[in-house]
Each structure stands twice: as C-alpha cells, then as structure tokens.
Amino acid sequence: MIIDAWAQHPTLRLSRDPMFASLRRWTKASLPTEELPVAVTIAAMDEARVAKSLISAWVGPKSVMISNDEVAGFVAQAPERLVGVGSVDIAKPMAAVREIRRCVEDLGFKAIRVLPWLWELPPTDRRFYPVYTACCEMDVPFCTQIGHTGPLMPSEVGRPIYLDCVALDFPELVVVAGHIGYPWTDEAIAIATKHENVYIDTSAYTVNRYPAPLLEFMRGHGRANVLFGTNYPMIMPAKALEGIDGIGLDDEAMQLFLGENARRVFRL
C-alpha cells in the first residue's frame, strides 16, 4: 500500500495566491481559473497506485486558503482514499485548541499541520505551544515543513534544529517534518535519530533528488522514520515515484517508506 503523507486538494484561493508564483515558474504550470474536482486528485493517485493521501487545510495569518470544513468536504467525496489534516490560526491560541479538538472529534482528521514559514515564526515560538499541547491531548501527529521554502517567503524558520527543543519539551508529541529539510538535511536526520517521535517525509522532492545522506538513513537505522510524500499538486504522485526501484531499498525498507510508516504514524 502506498500512502502519500503530504498532499493537498487545492482550492482556487490556494492555487492563485501570488506567493506561489515561484512554484508555478518551476513547474511551468499555468494559473488555474476553475476549481479542481476531487475526481482529478483521485485519478492522479490511481495513476501511481497511491491508496491514500493525507490532504491538509491551509490556514495562515492573512487568509484561509483551504479551510478545515473544505477539507472535510473533499474527504467526504472519497472517504476510502482521502484523509483529513487540519490547520489552525496560532495567533488565537484558545480558538486554535478548540478547533484542533473539533478537527479530530467531529471531522475525523488524523493530524494537524502548521507551517512556520507561513507565519514567519520558528516552531519554538510560544504561539505554537498550545497547538503541541492539544495534539498531545488528542493523540494526533503535528505536521510541519522543514527546509527552504519554495514560495516567496523566508526560509530560516524551517531549520530542522528548531524541532530539537520542541521534541525535548514535548516528548509525547509525534512530529512529521515534511520536505526533507534541504539544505539542512543532516540536521533533520540528526533530530529524527535523536528523538523517537520525530519523522521526515519526502514531499516536494522526486526520488532522483533525494539527498545521499537521506537515502543512507532510509536504508539503515532510519528505515522506520521516513514517510513518502508528494506535495501534490505541485508534484504528481507518478512523477514523485519515478525511479523508486533504483534507490537501493530492500523489500522491508521499501514497504516501510511507501506506506507502513505512514499507516503506523497516522493510525490509518
């Protein structure tokens, strides 16, 4: 079973946001003019034999680009294939805590995602701590991005080393850190090695761009700590998986990477 740990079914608000102009330049994608049907996302998953995708809300300080209720609506159209991931406004801590509870208890979401670069705050900022507490109380993973930002926003808050303090303060918190952490991948590997509840996902990178230290980690002691992800629709699942048989994973490591780690971490 292949599980995509990082995807989003985009709204037109998200797709047309000016801060993603750099991504459109890299992917040579045109500016969309119509909402994307859920059937298109499912077809992209089918092409790559992806069984399930975790699709996230996008909540930032300036706008809600994909709301939690919109994610719930997308999941309702394909409940066997799509899994909801919520997001919250960290500037309103009590409202954020209540929304996390609603996401898990009422909407059935399996994780919460907040992006430091979107808020221009490191994950050690006090505004994140109520989110971590609520994730621990609700027993769901906290998902975030590490590494440089493709969108036109500052990258420094994505240094993986920030998660060291988070994991020390919240040893019960399961953290799934997406986008590999490049150009600080060694930091990401160090944190995932040190803390048993910190994981890396490979979203936003095709197989042929996985850094050599990450591949070594996946083949060895980190085989239970790395999850497959795409960052769909920026990267199509089939494109993300091109060359997967040539990266030197044994059968066990391959099964863990492509699905079993995500199934275990997100309790799917």
ZADO-487642 format. One line per field, with one value per residue (C-alpha): residue number from 1; residue in three letters; x, y, z. Coordinates in Angstrom, 1 decimal. Each point is the difference from the previous one (the first is absolute). Layout:
BEGIN
seq = [NUM;...]
type = [ALA;...]
x = [X;...]
y = [Y;...]
z = [Z;...]
end
This chain:
BEGIN
seq = [1;2;3;4;5;6;7;8;9;10;11;12;13;14;15;16;17;18;19;20;21;22;23;24;25;26;27;28;29;30;31;32;33;34;35;36;37;38;39;40;41;42;43;44;45;46;47;48;49;50;51;52;53;54;55;56;57;58;59;60;61;62;63;64;65;66;67;68;69;70;71;72;73;74;75;76;77;78;79;80;81;82;83;84;85;86;87;88;89;90;91;92;93;94;95;96;97;98;99;100;101;102;103;104;105;106;107;108;109;110;111;112;113;114;115;116;117;118;119;120;121;122;123;124;125;126;127;128;129;130;131;132;133;134;135;136;137;138;139;140;141;142;143;144;145;146;147;148;149;150;151;152;153;154;155;156;157;158;159;160;161;162;163;164;165;166;167;168;169;170;171;172;173;174;175;176;177;178;179;180;181;182;183;184;185;186;187;188;189;190;191;192;193;194;195;196;197;198;199;200;201;202;203;204;205;206;207;208;209;210;211;212;213;214;215;216;217;218;219;220;221;222;223;224;225;226;227;228;229;230;231;232;233;234;235;236;237;238;239;240;241;242;243;244;245;246;247;248;249;250;251;252;253;254;255;256;257;258;259;260;261;262;263;264;265;266;267;268]
type = [MET;ILE;ILE;ASP;ALA;TRP;ALA;GLN;HIS;PRO;THR;LEU;ARG;LEU;SER;ARG;ASP;PRO;MET;PHE;ALA;SER;LEU;ARG;ARG;TRP;THR;LYS;ALA;SER;LEU;PRO;THR;GLU;GLU;LEU;PRO;VAL;ALA;VAL;THR;ILE;ALA;ALA;MET;ASP;GLU;ALA;ARG;VAL;ALA;LYS;SER;LEU;ILE;SER;ALA;TRP;VAL;GLY;PRO;LYS;SER;VAL;MET;ILE;SER;ASN;ASP;GLU;VAL;ALA;GLY;PHE;VAL;ALA;GLN;ALA;PRO;GLU;ARG;LEU;VAL;GLY;VAL;GLY;SER;VAL;ASP;ILE;ALA;LYS;PRO;MET;ALA;ALA;VAL;ARG;GLU;ILE;ARG;ARG;CYS;VAL;GLU;ASP;LEU;GLY;PHE;LYS;ALA;ILE;ARG;VAL;LEU;PRO;TRP;LEU;TRP;GLU;LEU;PRO;PRO;THR;ASP;ARG;ARG;PHE;TYR;PRO;VAL;TYR;THR;ALA;CYS;CYS;GLU;MET;ASP;VAL;PRO;PHE;CYS;THR;GLN;ILE;GLY;HIS;THR;GLY;PRO;LEU;MET;PRO;SER;GLU;VAL;GLY;ARG;PRO;ILE;TYR;LEU;ASP;CYS;VAL;ALA;LEU;ASP;PHE;PRO;GLU;LEU;VAL;VAL;VAL;ALA;GLY;HIS;ILE;GLY;TYR;PRO;TRP;THR;ASP;GLU;ALA;ILE;ALA;ILE;ALA;THR;LYS;HIS;GLU;ASN;VAL;TYR;ILE;ASP;THR;SER;ALA;TYR;THR;VAL;ASN;ARG;TYR;PRO;ALA;PRO;LEU;LEU;GLU;PHE;MET;ARG;GLY;HIS;GLY;ARG;ALA;ASN;VAL;LEU;PHE;GLY;THR;ASN;TYR;PRO;MET;ILE;MET;PRO;ALA;LYS;ALA;LEU;GLU;GLY;ILE;ASP;GLY;ILE;GLY;LEU;ASP;ASP;GLU;ALA;MET;GLN;LEU;PHE;LEU;GLY;GLU;ASN;ALA;ARG;ARG;VAL;PHE;ARG;LEU]
x = [0.0;1.3;-1.0;0.8;0.7;-0.1;-2.5;-2.7;-3.1;0.4;-2.7;0.2;1.1;3.0;1.0;-0.2;1.7;2.9;2.5;-0.1;1.2;3.4;-1.4;-2.0;3.2;1.9;-2.8;-1.0;-3.6;-2.6;-2.1;-3.2;-3.4;-2.3;-0.4;1.7;-2.5;0.9;-0.2;3.1;2.0;-1.3;1.0;3.5;0.2;-1.3;2.7;2.7;-1.9;-0.1;-2.6;-0.5;1.1;0.0;-1.4;0.4;-1.7;2.1;-0.5;2.3;0.1;-1.4;-2.5;-1.6;1.0;-1.5;-2.4;-0.4;-3.6;1.0;2.5;-2.8;-2.2;2.8;0.5;-3.8;0.2;2.6;0.2;1.8;2.8;0.4;0.9;-0.4;2.7;-1.1;1.6;-0.6;0.7;2.8;-0.5;-3.2;1.1;-3.2;-1.9;2.8;-0.3;-3.8;0.4;2.5;-2.5;-2.7;2.2;0.8;-3.3;-2.6;1.8;2.1;3.3;3.2;2.5;0.5;2.3;1.5;2.7;2.6;0.9;-3.6;0.0;3.6;0.6;2.2;-1.7;1.4;-2.1;-2.4;-3.0;0.6;0.0;-3.8;-0.1;2.5;-1.9;-3.2;1.5;1.4;-3.4;-1.8;2.7;0.6;3.3;1.1;1.1;2.3;2.5;3.7;2.6;-0.1;-3.3;-1.0;-2.5;1.3;0.4;3.0;1.6;1.9;-2.9;0.1;3.3;-0.6;2.1;-2.9;-1.9;2.6;-1.4;-3.6;0.7;1.8;-2.9;-2.7;1.5;-3.5;-0.6;0.3;1.5;0.0;2.3;-0.5;2.1;3.2;1.6;2.3;2.5;0.1;-0.8;2.8;-1.7;-3.3;1.6;1.7;-3.3;-1.9;2.8;0.1;-3.8;-2.1;-3.1;1.4;-0.4;1.0;-2.2;1.3;-2.7;1.0;2.9;0.1;1.9;3.0;0.4;0.2;3.3;2.5;0.0;-3.7;0.2;2.6;-2.3;-2.9;2.1;1.2;-1.0;-2.5;-2.1;-2.9;0.3;-0.6;-3.4;-0.8;-1.6;-0.6;-1.3;-2.7;-1.0;3.5;1.4;-2.2;0.2;1.2;2.8;1.0;0.4;2.0;3.2;-1.1;1.3;3.5;0.7;1.2;-2.6;-0.6;-3.5;-0.6;1.3;-2.0;-3.3;0.7;0.8;-2.8;-2.8;0.5;1.7;-2.8;-2.6;1.5;0.7;-3.4;-1.9;-1.6]
y = [0.0;3.4;2.9;3.7;1.7;3.6;1.1;2.6;0.1;3.7;2.6;2.8;2.4;-2.1;-0.7;3.7;1.5;2.2;-1.5;-3.2;1.8;-1.6;-3.5;0.7;1.2;-3.2;-2.3;2.1;-0.3;2.5;2.1;-2.1;1.6;-2.7;-2.1;-3.4;-2.9;-2.6;-2.6;1.5;-0.6;-3.5;-0.7;1.3;-2.4;-2.9;0.6;-0.5;-2.7;2.3;-1.5;2.9;3.7;2.2;3.4;3.0;3.3;3.2;2.7;3.0;3.4;1.8;-2.5;-3.5;-1.5;-3.4;-0.2;-3.0;-0.3;0.0;-2.8;-1.9;0.5;-1.4;-3.0;-0.7;-0.4;-2.7;-1.2;-3.2;1.9;3.4;0.7;3.4;2.1;3.2;3.4;2.8;3.7;0.0;3.7;-1.0;-2.7;-1.0;0.0;-2.1;-2.5;-0.2;-0.4;-2.8;-1.9;0.6;-1.2;-3.3;-0.7;1.3;0.0;-3.2;1.6;-2.0;2.9;3.7;2.0;3.5;1.4;2.2;1.9;1.0;1.7;1.1;-1.5;-2.9;-3.0;0.9;3.1;0.1;0.2;-3.6;-1.5;-0.1;-1.9;-2.5;-0.5;-0.5;-2.5;-2.0;0.1;-1.1;-2.5;1.1;0.9;3.5;0.5;2.8;1.0;0.0;1.4;2.9;1.4;-0.3;2.8;3.6;0.0;-0.2;-3.4;0.3;-1.0;-3.4;-1.0;-3.6;0.7;2.0;-3.2;-1.2;2.3;-0.8;-3.7;0.5;2.1;-2.4;-3.5;-1.5;2.1;-1.8;2.4;-0.7;2.5;0.3;1.1;-1.8;3.0;0.9;1.7;-1.1;-3.7;-1.1;2.0;-1.8;-3.4;0.9;1.0;-3.0;-2.2;1.7;0.1;-3.1;1.9;2.2;-1.1;1.4;-0.1;0.4;2.3;2.6;-2.1;-2.6;-3.2;1.1;3.0;-1.8;1.0;-2.8;0.3;-0.4;-3.2;-1.4;0.8;-1.7;-3.1;-0.3;1.1;2.5;-2.4;0.4;3.8;1.1;0.3;0.4;3.3;2.0;3.5;-0.6;1.8;1.6;-3.5;-2.7;-3.3;-1.9;2.6;-0.2;-3.8;-0.1;-2.0;-1.4;-3.4;1.3;1.6;-3.1;-0.7;-3.7;-1.3;0.8;3.6;0.6;-1.2;2.1;3.1;-0.2;-0.7;-1.9;2.9;2.3;-2.6;-0.4;3.7;1.2;-3.1;-0.6]
z = [0.0;-1.0;2.3;-0.9;3.3;-1.4;-2.5;-0.4;-2.2;-0.9;0.0;-2.6;2.8;0.7;-3.6;-1.0;3.1;-1.2;2.4;-2.0;-3.2;0.4;0.1;-3.2;-1.6;0.9;-1.0;-3.0;1.2;-1.3;2.4;0.6;-0.7;1.3;3.2;-0.3;0.3;2.6;-2.8;-1.5;3.2;0.3;-3.7;0.8;2.9;-2.1;-2.6;2.6;2.0;3.1;2.3;2.3;0.1;3.1;-1.2;2.1;0.8;-0.5;2.7;0.1;1.7;-3.0;-1.4;0.1;-3.3;0.7;3.0;2.2;-1.1;-3.6;0.7;1.7;-3.1;-2.2;2.2;0.0;-3.8;0.2;3.7;-0.9;-1.8;1.7;3.6;1.6;1.6;1.8;0.5;2.4;0.7;2.5;0.8;1.8;2.4;1.7;-3.3;-1.5;2.8;-0.4;-3.8;0.4;2.2;-2.6;-2.8;1.8;1.8;-2.5;-3.4;0.5;-1.0;0.8;0.4;0.3;-2.2;0.6;-2.2;1.7;-3.2;-0.6;3.4;-0.2;3.4;1.1;1.5;3.4;0.1;2.9;-2.4;-1.1;3.5;0.5;-3.3;1.2;3.3;-1.8;-2.4;3.0;1.7;-3.1;-0.9;-3.5;-1.8;-0.6;-3.6;-1.2;-2.6;0.3;-2.4;-2.4;-1.3;-3.7;0.5;0.2;3.8;2.4;0.5;3.2;2.2;-1.7;1.6;1.2;3.2;1.4;0.4;2.5;2.6;-0.9;0.4;3.3;1.3;-1.4;0.0;-0.6;-3.1;-3.3;-2.5;-3.8;-1.7;-3.7;-2.9;1.0;1.7;-2.9;0.2;3.6;-0.5;2.3;2.8;-0.8;0.1;3.3;1.6;-1.3;1.4;3.4;0.6;-0.5;-0.8;-2.8;-3.6;-3.4;-3.1;-3.6;-1.3;-2.6;-1.3;-2.7;0.6;-2.1;2.2;3.4;1.6;0.5;3.8;0.1;-2.2;2.3;3.0;-1.7;-0.8;3.5;3.5;-1.3;-2.0;2.5;0.0;-3.6;-1.7;-3.7;-1.0;-3.2;0.8;-2.6;-2.2;-0.3;-0.7;-1.4;1.8;-3.1;-0.5;3.7;-0.3;-3.2;0.6;3.4;-0.8;-0.5;3.4;1.7;2.6;1.0;0.0;3.7;-0.3;-3.2;1.6;3.1;-2.0;-2.5;2.4;3.2;1.9;-0.9;0.9;3.4;0.7;-1.1;1.3;-3.3]
end
